[in-house]
Amino acid sequence: MSHSSAAHNTFSQVPSYWSQTAVDYTAPEALTESLKADVTIIGAGFTGLRAAYELSKRNISVVVLESNEPGWGASGRTGGQVNPLAHAAPSKIIEQLGEVYGPRMLESYVNSGNELFNLIADNQLDCDAVQNGWLRGAHCQSAIKQLQEMHSGWSEYGLDISFVEGKELHQLSGSTHYDVATQVASGGCIQPLSFCRELARVSAQQGAQIFAHSPVQSVKPEGSDWHVKTANGQVTSQWVLFCTNGYTDNTLQGLKQTIVPLISVQAVTRPLSADEYRSILPSGHTLSDTRRVIYYARKDNRDRLLFGSLGMSEACNGADKSRLHQGLKKVFPQLKPEDLSLYWGGKLGFTADVLPHLHEPAPGILAGLGYNGRGVAMASVMGRILAQRVSGTKAEDLAIATTRLSPFPFHALHKVGTYGAIKCYEMRDALDVKFF
Ligand SMILES: Cc1cc2nc3c(=O)[nH]c(=O)nc-3n(C[C@H](O)[C@H](O)[C@H](O)COP(=O)(O)OP(=O)(O)OC[C@H]3O[C@@H](n4cnc5c(N)ncnc54)[C@H](O)[C@@H]3O)c2cc1C
């Protein structure tokens, strides 16, 4: 069911604004022994760490194995925006998932913002959490119709979503670029790397054993258990949870092919003057828009603005930088491209049905991934669901259906396809603004 993956290099954090400002943390050592546990978790991002937190809280023994350091993947590099909403309207999601799992998925999204902020508050996680709402601006006239459809559908399912327009929106966003937006009150933002480190700290206090620089090389059956091997150690456990999202490798055959890793890039400004900082998103909202090649922005809790989009390279080179410059000029023309001072990117998991996926391809093997750029809230929900399954909840009683590992159509061509799609979508976004 599995085979060894190629040799891995292991890394500390990528240079990002989050790695410069996160709470202090001493990364754990690599695994160098043979352990037995109830559960092995592969990947220490939002998904894996939430699962570790829930399981260790229930005194279930957990070993977390991370190739690099906790939060190294998308979770420590993300925009940190808590956006409790799927990409489609509820009617479409119910059509896709049916009358049982459709409403459960909607409920999971609707509650995901409060779930995350409650987790932070209950455990006093030091991660600059701000729950002051999320604005999603229409980039053109025809996108207003899309926002209306989302507003009416999701408010029926209890999402605290409303419209903000004209001068009020200009004031709340600090931008005249959007005239109509939806506002989701339970949205907000966190310092994502601090959140990972804090969740790792609490999970370790509860008994979870976390190992950094320990890429899993293989997972093989051993009697009724699983044998998980790293370069210098091994774990035997009844359950193995794959929480590797955009960084999924070939350790579990077929998992990598279920998603397309998309790259998101962002940059942070120089320290803003007090006036600049006050005038942009003055009430602490986060901001994103309806573009296919999205623009997103938020402030930190000090003196900076972070601005992001989709990209082609994790290093955020060339065309990615100029996309951010163009975007900043459009959305916040009071700032200049040279005000952006540090750039980085990371991989997120995109699924064919644009919804998160839960898999149980063999007894004791689980995988949760594919948050389609809305993982700050939903990866944490998935971690909780994985822990519920391990703790005895039947698969059919979970909020997310377990599905088989189906390859993303034309997966082998995804690099070329993504490049083409970004170019093409960028053009369509520009045409929208002109003609629609
Ligand atoms: C730049 C950027 C901006 C984003 N902005 C937002 C946003 O504002 N709001 C939002 O909701 N979402 C956003 N996202 C998406 C969100 O960050 C992700 O959905 C989420 O972090 C996924 O969490 P995860 O724990 O599943 O995966 P990750 O955080 O990617 O963690 C996976 C981990 O698995 C480890 N791993 C992989 N293979 C192995 C192995 N063989 N052995 C051991 N470890 C392994 C990797 O090292 C990695 O640390 C953004 C993503 C990026 C890249």
The ligand as an SDF file (V2000), in Angstrom:
LIG
                    3D

 53 58  0  0  0  0  0  0  0  0999 V2000
    0.9650   32.0070    0.9200 C   0  0  0  0  0  0  0  0  0  0  0  0
   -0.3040   31.3430    1.3730 C   0  0  0  0  0  0  0  0  0  0  0  0
   -1.3560   32.1250    1.8290 C   0  0  0  0  0  0  0  0  0  0  0  0
   -2.5260   31.5100    2.2880 C   0  0  0  0  0  0  0  0  0  0  0  0
   -3.4970   32.3250    2.8250 N   0  0  0  0  0  0  0  0  0  0  0  0
   -4.5710   31.7540    3.4050 C   0  0  0  0  0  0  0  0  0  0  0  0
   -5.4990   32.5610    4.1120 C   0  0  0  0  0  0  0  0  0  0  0  0
   -5.3050   33.7730    4.3020 O   0  0  0  0  0  0  0  0  0  0  0  0
   -6.6020   31.9590    4.6300 N   0  0  0  0  0  0  0  0  0  0  0  0
   -6.8150   30.6110    4.5130 C   0  0  0  0  0  0  0  0  0  0  0  0
   -7.8360   30.1250    5.0130 O   0  0  0  0  0  0  0  0  0  0  0  0
   -5.9150   29.8090    3.8780 N   0  0  0  0  0  0  0  0  0  0  0  0
   -4.7990   30.3370    3.3440 C   0  0  0  0  0  0  0  0  0  0  0  0
   -3.8650   29.5300    2.7570 N   0  0  0  0  0  0  0  0  0  0  0  0
   -4.0590   28.0740    2.7950 C   0  0  0  0  0  0  0  0  0  0  0  0
   -3.7180   27.4860    4.1670 C   0  0  0  0  0  0  0  0  0  0  0  0
   -2.5310   28.0460    4.6410 O   0  0  0  0  0  0  0  0  0  0  0  0
   -3.6000   25.9470    4.0850 C   0  0  0  0  0  0  0  0  0  0  0  0
   -4.8190   25.4320    3.6220 O   0  0  0  0  0  0  0  0  0  0  0  0
   -3.2890   25.2980    5.4230 C   0  0  0  0  0  0  0  0  0  0  0  0
   -2.1710   25.8960    6.0170 O   0  0  0  0  0  0  0  0  0  0  0  0
   -3.0660   23.8030    5.2630 C   0  0  0  0  0  0  0  0  0  0  0  0
   -2.6230   23.2750    6.4910 O   0  0  0  0  0  0  0  0  0  0  0  0
   -2.0760   21.7890    6.5770 P   0  0  0  0  0  0  0  0  0  0  0  0
   -1.6660   21.5710    7.9850 O   0  0  0  0  0  0  0  0  0  0  0  0
   -3.0940   20.8550    6.0290 O   0  0  0  0  0  0  0  0  0  0  0  0
   -0.8330   21.7500    5.5910 O   0  0  0  0  0  0  0  0  0  0  0  0
    0.6210   22.4340    5.7100 P   0  0  0  0  0  0  0  0  0  0  0  0
    0.6290   23.5750    6.6630 O   0  0  0  0  0  0  0  0  0  0  0  0
    1.1020   22.7040    4.3450 O   0  0  0  0  0  0  0  0  0  0  0  0
    1.4870   21.3130    6.4160 O   0  0  0  0  0  0  0  0  0  0  0  0
    1.8500   20.1090    5.7970 C   0  0  0  0  0  0  0  0  0  0  0  0
    3.1330   19.6450    6.4690 C   0  0  0  0  0  0  0  0  0  0  0  0
    3.3860   18.2840    6.0920 O   0  0  0  0  0  0  0  0  0  0  0  0
    4.7820   18.1100    6.1180 C   0  0  0  0  0  0  0  0  0  0  0  0
    5.1100   16.8670    5.3670 N   0  0  0  0  0  0  0  0  0  0  0  0
    4.8430   16.5890    4.0690 C   0  0  0  0  0  0  0  0  0  0  0  0
    5.2830   15.3410    3.7550 N   0  0  0  0  0  0  0  0  0  0  0  0
    5.8410   14.8470    4.8840 C   0  0  0  0  0  0  0  0  0  0  0  0
    6.4880   13.6050    5.2050 C   0  0  0  0  0  0  0  0  0  0  0  0
    6.6710   12.6400    4.3020 N   0  0  0  0  0  0  0  0  0  0  0  0
    6.9420   13.4250    6.4830 N   0  0  0  0  0  0  0  0  0  0  0  0
    6.7860   14.3630    7.4310 C   0  0  0  0  0  0  0  0  0  0  0  0
    6.1840   15.5700    7.1720 N   0  0  0  0  0  0  0  0  0  0  0  0
    5.7240   15.7990    5.9120 C   0  0  0  0  0  0  0  0  0  0  0  0
    5.3290   19.3790    5.4670 C   0  0  0  0  0  0  0  0  0  0  0  0
    6.6800   19.6020    5.8120 O   0  0  0  0  0  0  0  0  0  0  0  0
    4.3650   20.4340    6.0410 C   0  0  0  0  0  0  0  0  0  0  0  0
    4.9140   21.1150    7.1550 O   0  0  0  0  0  0  0  0  0  0  0  0
   -2.6760   30.0980    2.2540 C   0  0  0  0  0  0  0  0  0  0  0  0
   -1.6360   29.3150    1.7640 C   0  0  0  0  0  0  0  0  0  0  0  0
   -0.4600   29.9170    1.3400 C   0  0  0  0  0  0  0  0  0  0  0  0
    0.6580   29.0520    0.8440 C   0  0  0  0  0  0  0  0  0  0  0  0
  1  2  1  0
  2  3  1  0
  2 52  2  0
  3  4  2  0
  4  5  1  0
  4 50  1  0
  5  6  2  0
  6  7  1  0
  6 13  1  0
  7  8  2  0
  7  9  1  0
  9 10  1  0
 10 11  2  0
 10 12  1  0
 12 13  2  0
 13 14  1  0
 14 15  1  0
 14 50  1  0
 15 16  1  0
 16 17  1  0
 16 18  1  0
 18 19  1  0
 18 20  1  0
 20 21  1  0
 20 22  1  0
 22 23  1  0
 23 24  1  0
 24 25  2  0
 24 26  1  0
 24 27  1  0
 27 28  1  0
 28 29  2  0
 28 30  1  0
 28 31  1  0
 31 32  1  0
 32 33  1  0
 33 34  1  0
 33 48  1  0
 34 35  1  0
 35 36  1  0
 35 46  1  0
 36 37  1  0
 36 45  1  0
 37 38  2  0
 38 39  1  0
 39 40  1  0
 39 45  2  0
 40 41  1  0
 40 42  2  0
 42 43  1  0
 43 44  2  0
 44 45  1  0
 46 47  1  0
 46 48  1  0
 48 49  1  0
 50 51  2  0
 51 52  1  0
 52 53  1  0
M  END
$$$$
